[in-house]
Amino acid sequence: MNVLRWLILAVLALHATGCGTIAAHAIAHAPNRYPTWFAPTPPVTLALSAKFFTNFPMHVAQVGPPLARLRYRIIDPADYDLKVSSTNWLEHGKKQFQFDFDATIPGPTNVWTTKPRGTVILLHGYALAQFAMAPWAFRLAQEGWRCVLVDLRGHGKSTGKMIYFGTREVGDLEQLLDTLDRTNELAGPVDVIGDSFGAALALRWKGEDARIHAIVAMAPYASFSNATMNIRSEYASWFPKWWLKAGLTDLPCVLQVPAADLNTTTALRRRPVTALFIAGGDDHIAPVSEVKKLAALASPGSELITVPGATHESLTYYFDDLVAPILNWLNQDR
């Protein structure tokens, strides 16, 4: 979903002077520490039954430093018979979407229930949580994969006062994998599917962890600052550019990293990986041109597909367009 849309709103929450430093701390502030009334009206609505979550217990993995507790759920293979329907319309000139998901929960066992064909870790976008990737967990589980839904640091029910835009989250995910292995919940090979911020994390993770097999990156951003400014242009053009730019300038100091390390292009230049890249034809946050930059830096064998008409928020749920290529990608070398 939206990579950094909440950044604008986070900055607005702090009305002090000092600008750059205050804006930088607001950008790094954990999204789940802001009040719920502060959330924007989403352009995409997901209709999910409570059964998608209540039938699958929450687990906790201790990660850090800095110390945090990641909440995750495991969806084991079964015949969930996931069905998807959608509608879209224009509201004030902007595309709006609703996606409805229905599944049989608990699902009847299938041939993979006791012996999954692998594990897929699903990584959500900025300011979202497990629910955003839940439909894919059930769709892939019915095809035989054990799926792990995780709330990233500072998101959903996980803890953490700050987020680090990939510079520390990869360590969190490596420790999550260690926890799954230690508790005998890991069935190899391990694949990762990420959306937006989660896609950028997936690309970084594969470059640093030899245990990761296949990667699917939906709408990853190439340049952190470009994505942030694109959000301003798309959703809050009235917001002063100079204030946001001041925050972006000071953010590397707050996170104690070089500015270039926040860009996904930097991660791929250092450690190119093979991945399936997916771009939305109407994505104005991580536009096709930006995703192409990442695909050009990736290792040989990578692929790029574009879904016409898909926006940044809606791309993940174009199941009719994405199920076949994603399944083909995950099935490689098995």
C-alpha positions in Angstrom: 0.0 0.0 0.0 1.1 3.6 0.5 4.8 3.7 1.2 5.1 6.9 3.2 1.7 8.6 3.1 1.5 9.1 6.8 4.7 11.0 6.9 2.9 14.2 5.9 0.4 13.6 8.7 3.1 12.7 11.2 4.8 16.1 10.6 1.5 17.9 11.0 1.1 16.4 14.5 4.0 18.4 15.8 3.4 22.2 15.8 6.7 23.4 17.4 9.4 25.4 15.8 12.8 24.2 14.8 11.4 22.6 11.6 14.1 20.3 10.3 15.0 18.3 13.4 11.3 18.2 14.6 10.2 17.1 11.1 12.9 14.4 11.0 11.9 13.0 14.4 8.2 13.0 13.2 9.2 11.1 10.1 10.9 8.4 12.1 8.1 8.2 14.7 6.5 4.8 14.8 3.2 5.0 12.9 1.3 2.9 15.5 2.1 5.5 18.2 -0.1 8.1 16.6 -3.8 8.2 17.6 -6.3 6.4 15.3 -8.2 9.5 14.6 -5.0 10.8 12.9 -5.2 8.3 10.1 -6.1 9.5 6.6 -9.2 8.3 4.8 -7.8 5.4 2.7 -8.5 5.3 -1.1 -8.7 1.5 -0.8 -11.1 -0.4 1.5 -10.6 -4.1 2.4 -13.6 -6.2 3.5 -12.2 -9.0 5.6 -14.0 -11.3 8.0 -12.7 -11.3 11.5 -12.2 -15.1 11.0 -9.1 -14.2 8.9 -7.4 -13.4 12.2 -9.3 -14.9 15.1 -8.7 -18.5 14.0 -4.9 -18.0 13.9 -3.1 -17.2 17.2 -0.7 -14.3 17.5 3.0 -15.1 18.3 5.8 -12.8 19.4 9.5 -12.6 18.3 11.9 -10.5 20.4 14.2 -8.5 18.1 16.7 -5.7 18.3 18.6 -3.6 19.1 16.8 -1.4 19.7 14.5 -3.9 21.5 11.1 -4.5 19.9 8.5 -7.3 20.0 7.3 -8.3 16.5 3.8 -9.9 16.4 3.2 -12.5 13.8 0.6 -15.1 12.7 1.1 -18.3 10.8 -1.3 -19.5 8.1 -0.8 -23.1 7.3 -1.8 -24.8 4.0 -5.4 -25.7 3.7 -8.3 -25.3 1.1 -9.4 -21.9 2.1 -11.1 -21.3 -1.3 -10.4 -17.6 -1.3 -12.7 -15.5 -3.4 -12.1 -11.9 -4.4 -14.5 -9.3 -5.8 -13.9 -5.6 -6.3 -15.4 -2.3 -7.3 -14.0 1.1 -8.1 -15.2 4.6 -8.6 -14.1 8.2 -8.9 -14.4 10.5 -5.9 -13.3 14.2 -6.2 -11.3 13.1 -9.3 -9.4 10.4 -7.3 -9.7 6.6 -7.8 -11.4 4.7 -5.0 -11.4 1.0 -4.6 -13.2 -1.7 -2.5 -11.9 -5.3 -2.4 -14.1 -8.0 -0.8 -12.5 -11.2 0.3 -14.3 -14.4 1.4 -12.7 -17.7 2.5 -13.5 -21.0 4.2 -12.0 -20.7 7.7 -10.9 -23.0 9.1 -10.1 -24.6 5.8 -10.2 -28.3 5.1 -6.8 -29.9 5.0 -5.0 -30.4 1.7 -2.0 -32.4 0.5 0.4 -29.7 1.8 -1.1 -29.2 5.3 1.4 -31.5 7.0 4.3 -30.9 4.7 4.3 -27.3 3.3 6.1 -26.7 0.0 7.9 -23.7 1.6 7.4 -20.6 3.7 6.4 -17.2 2.5 6.9 -14.1 4.7 4.5 -11.3 3.8 5.6 -7.7 4.4 3.1 -4.9 4.5 3.5 -1.2 3.6 4.2 1.8 5.7 1.6 2.6 8.4 -0.3 -0.6 7.7 -0.2 -4.1 9.4 -0.8 -7.8 8.9 -4.3 -7.3 7.6 -3.0 -5.6 4.4 -1.3 -8.8 3.3 -3.8 -11.3 4.8 -5.6 -12.1 1.4 -2.3 -13.2 -0.1 -1.5 -15.4 2.9 -4.7 -17.4 2.3 -4.3 -17.5 -1.4 -0.8 -18.8 -1.2 -1.6 -21.2 1.7 -4.2 -22.9 -0.4 -1.4 -23.5 -3.0 0.8 -25.2 -0.4 2.9 -22.5 1.3 3.1 -21.9 5.0 2.5 -18.1 5.2 3.7 -15.7 7.9 2.0 -12.4 8.5 4.1 -10.0 10.5 3.6 -6.5 12.0 6.8 -4.7 11.2 8.6 -2.7 13.9 6.4 0.3 15.0 3.4 -1.0 13.1 0.2 -2.8 14.1 0.6 -4.6 17.4 4.4 -4.7 17.3 6.5 -2.4 19.5 9.3 0.1 18.8 9.3 3.8 19.2 11.0 4.6 15.9 11.3 3.1 12.4 14.4 3.0 10.4 13.2 2.6 6.8 15.1 -0.6 6.2 18.4 0.2 7.8 17.6 -1.8 10.9 14.4 -3.7 10.0 16.3 -6.2 8.0 18.0 -7.3 11.3 14.5 -7.6 12.8 13.4 -9.9 10.0 16.6 -12.1 10.2 15.8 -12.5 13.9 12.2 -13.4 13.1 13.5 -16.1 10.8 15.7 -17.4 13.6 12.7 -17.5 15.9 10.6 -19.5 13.3 13.5 -21.9 12.8 14.0 -22.3 16.6 10.3 -23.1 17.1 10.2 -25.5 14.2 7.8 -23.3 12.3 10.1 -22.8 9.3 9.6 -24.9 6.2 12.2 -24.2 3.5 12.7 -22.7 1.0 11.9 -19.2 2.3 10.3 -16.7 0.0 9.3 -13.1 0.7 6.5 -11.0 -0.8 6.5 -7.3 0.0 4.3 -4.3 -0.8 5.7 -0.7 -1.0 7.8 -0.2 2.1 7.6 -4.0 2.6 8.9 -4.5 -1.0 11.9 -2.3 -0.3 12.6 -4.3 2.8 12.3 -7.6 0.9 14.9 -6.5 -1.6 17.3 -5.4 1.1 16.7 -8.6 3.1 17.5 -11.0 0.2 20.8 -9.2 -0.3 21.8 -9.8 3.3 20.4 -13.2 4.1 21.3 -16.3 2.2 18.3 -18.1 3.5 15.9 -16.1 1.3 15.0 -17.8 -2.0 12.5 -15.9 -4.1 11.4 -12.3 -3.8 8.3 -10.5 -5.1 8.5 -6.7 -4.8 5.2 -4.9 -5.4 5.6 -1.1 -5.9 8.9 -0.7 -4.2 10.3 2.9 -4.0 13.7 3.6 -5.5 14.4 7.0 -3.8 13.2 7.6 -0.3 13.0 11.4 -0.7 11.3 11.2 -4.1 8.6 8.9 -2.7 8.1 11.3 0.2 7.8 14.3 -2.1 5.5 12.3 -4.4 3.2 11.7 -1.5 3.1 15.4 -0.8 2.2 16.2 -4.4 -0.4 13.5 -4.5 -2.1 14.0 -1.2 -1.1 17.3 0.4 0.2 19.7 -2.2 -0.7 22.6 0.1 2.0 21.4 2.6 5.2 23.5 2.6 7.9 21.8 0.6 10.7 23.4 2.6 9.4 22.0 5.9 9.3 18.5 4.6 12.7 18.8 2.8 14.2 20.1 6.0 13.0 16.9 7.8 14.4 14.7 5.0 17.7 16.5 5.3 18.0 15.9 9.0 16.5 12.4 9.0 19.9 10.6 8.3 21.3 12.2 11.4 18.3 11.1 13.5 18.7 7.5 12.2 22.5 7.7 12.3 22.9 6.5 8.8 24.2 8.0 5.5 21.5 9.6 3.5 22.1 7.3 0.5 21.4 4.2 2.7 17.7 5.2 2.8 17.4 4.6 -0.9 16.5 1.1 -2.3 18.8 1.9 -5.3 21.8 2.0 -2.9 20.9 -1.4 -1.4 20.7 -3.0 -4.9 23.9 -1.4 -6.1 25.7 -2.9 -3.2 24.0 -6.3 -3.3 22.0 -7.0 -6.5 19.4 -9.6 -6.2 17.0 -11.5 -8.5 13.4 -10.5 -8.0 10.0 -10.2 -9.6 9.1 -6.5 -9.7 5.5 -5.4 -10.0 4.5 -1.8 -10.9 1.1 -0.1 -11.1 0.4 1.8 -14.3 -1.3 4.6 -12.3 1.0 4.6 -9.3 2.1 8.2 -8.6 4.1 7.3 -5.4 6.4 4.6 -6.8 5.8 5.2 -10.6 6.7 2.7 -13.2 9.8 4.7 -14.1 11.1 4.3 -10.5 10.4 0.6 -10.4 12.3 0.2 -13.7 15.3 1.8 -12.1 15.4 -0.9 -9.5 14.8 -3.7 -12.0 17.8 -2.3 -14.0 20.0 -2.7 -10.9 18.8 -6.2 -10.1 20.6 -9.4 -11.0 20.0 -11.3 -14.3 16.8 -13.3 -14.3 14.7 -10.6 -12.7 11.4 -9.7 -14.3 9.2 -6.6 -14.3 5.5 -6.6 -15.0 3.1 -3.6 -15.0 -0.5 -3.7 -14.1 -2.4 -1.1 -16.1 -4.8 1.1 -14.1 -3.4 0.0 -10.7 -2.6 2.8 -8.2 -0.1 2.5 -5.4 -2.7 1.6 -2.8 -4.7 -0.8 -5.0 -1.9 -2.7 -6.9 -1.5 -5.4 -4.2 -5.1 -6.6 -4.7 -5.3 -7.0 -8.4 -5.4 -10.8 -7.9 -6.7 -11.5 -11.5 -3.5 -10.0 -12.9 -1.0 -11.1 -10.2 -1.9 -14.6 -9.0 -0.5 -16.4 -12.1 2.8 -14.6 -12.4 3.5 -14.7 -8.7 2.8 -18.4 -8.5 5.0 -19.0 -11.5 7.8 -17.0 -9.9 7.5 -18.9 -6.6 7.4 -22.2 -8.3 10.8 -21.7 -10.0 13.6 -24.1 -9.1 11.3 -26.3 -7.0 
